[in-house]
Amino acid sequence: MARAQGARAQMALAFETTYGTPPVGGFTRMPFASTSLGAEQPLLNSELLGYGRDPLAPIKDAVTADGDVVVPLDAEAFGFWLKAAFGTPTTSGAEAPYSHEFQSGSWTLPSMSIETGMPEVPRYAMYSGCVLDQLSWQMQRSGLLTATARLVAQGETVGTTTSAGTPAALELKRFGHFNGAITRNGTALGNVVSAEITYANNLDRIETIRSDGRIDGADPSIAALTGRIEVRFADQTLVTQAINGEACEMEFGYSLPSGESFTFTVHAVYLPRPRIEISGPQGVQATFDWQAARDSVIGRMCTATLINDIEVY
């Protein structure tokens, strides 16, 4: 009997025309490191009395379908997750390389159908109506560079054969921490030990009464862009900004020698006043839990730009 192994797992993704309805084709094979995407339906204990000490049979509760997908930050596949987070990008360029600009503030977000497959069982689970709730990643000196996409789905359909057909393959051109850089107001920001970026759509689940127990949708509400930067305390620039309550523009970027790049620009970053601690003879570090807001001049909170050979997302 075959046993399921993560090494043989597959994932395919396609954007939906109608929420909750998987498309008949157009799936793309997606690289991923792990996933907790799944559907669960808890049981409710019986509260009835008068039948002795042994309980009556439980009943089923509503279905909840959600989870996280850990994906690499790469030059091609990551564009699908950016589209899910921000909406359809504005693409420029008559030929490769193409520049895809994703902007925050869209009132509508595309939904996706994602199929995870374990061919040795076989088990192919199609998750329809997937909407991206949160996208986050970390910047540091070393290690594998991955992002976590948190999804809210409408439901799960399990079959023994794939419904994604033959997914299109992408060329994996992965960014690494070595390719990263951070700038503040156009100038390189030094002494940064680590950084965290989290963009959240703060989805509102439409939990209406349905015979199948599924939700009717997931609508985006007020977005949030937060993060953390940990720096070696070398000057008063960031502390002064925090005390004055001013905003700055911060850019988190990656680039490859072959020309592909990913730039995430936060147009108005506000810093809290940190506690400066001296914990011993080693270097002093300061941590800033920053928040972003809409820039009144540019008219949005952030812009993500991905340059690659993909013509359209």
Secondary structure as UniProt FT lines:
FT   HELIX           6..8
FT   STRAND          10..15
FT   TURN            19..20
FT   STRAND          28..29
FT   STRAND          34..35
FT   STRAND          38..40
FT   STRAND          43..44
FT   STRAND          59..60
FT   STRAND          64..72
FT   HELIX           78..86
FT   STRAND          90..92
FT   STRAND          98..103
FT   STRAND          112..118
FT   TURN            119..122
FT   STRAND          123..139
FT   STRAND          146..153
FT   STRAND          155..159
FT   HELIX           177..179
FT   STRAND          180..184
FT   TURN            185..186
FT   STRAND          187..188
FT   STRAND          192..200
FT   STRAND          203..206
FT   TURN            211..212
FT   STRAND          217..220
FT   STRAND          224..232
FT   HELIX           237..244
FT   STRAND          247..255
FT   TURN            257..258
FT   STRAND          261..270
FT   STRAND          285..292
FT   TURN            296..298
FT   STRAND          302..308
//
